[in-house]
Amino acid sequence: PEYFWYLFNGSISMGKDGSIPVLLENTIGNECAMQVRYTLADGQVLLTTPMIGAGEYLLYAYPEILPEPGSYPATVTIRVYHAEQDPTAEEPFATYTEHTTLTVPKGAALSK
């Protein structure tokens, strides 16, 4: 597609249960699915979302790691795949990069 539209939360604060309000949307009208990866400045992958189809959204996600309390810059990588692509074996046909800040409060703990 010539255009791909998405929405994301530009400043995320982890909940006490470890959940992160990612507020991601693959906007209606897109023809492709997206998968989003959040990476901290030191290269650690904070989380990778499941595939999000056109018109679908993801409100909350749980990270793979729990950083110490504080604020961290993070890179948001939106990976876009055609319907016929296999995301486990193929590179995305398009990638978009955004930036966000993650805030981890004192007492946060992962509880899935």
C-alpha positions, 0 to 999 in steps of 0.5 A: 500500500502507498500509505499505512496509518497507525496510532501509538501512545507516545508516553507510557507509564507502567502500572503496578501490575506491570502492564503497559498502556500501549494504546496501539491501533492499526487504523481501519482502511489499512491492508496490512497487519503490524507487529510492534516492538519496544526496545530500551536504549541499551538494546533490551527488548521490552516487549513485542506485541502479537500481530495487530490486523487492520482495524484492530487495537491493543490497549495493554501489554506486559513486558518481557523484562521489568526495569528498575523504577525510573524513566527510560527512552524507548524506540517503538518499531512498527513492523508492517506485513502483507497478508501473504507474508509469514512474520516468523520467517520473513522481514516486514515489507515496511518498518516505521520508527517512533520514540516514547518514554517509559516510566516505571513506578516504585513497587511495579511487579510483573503479574501476567 
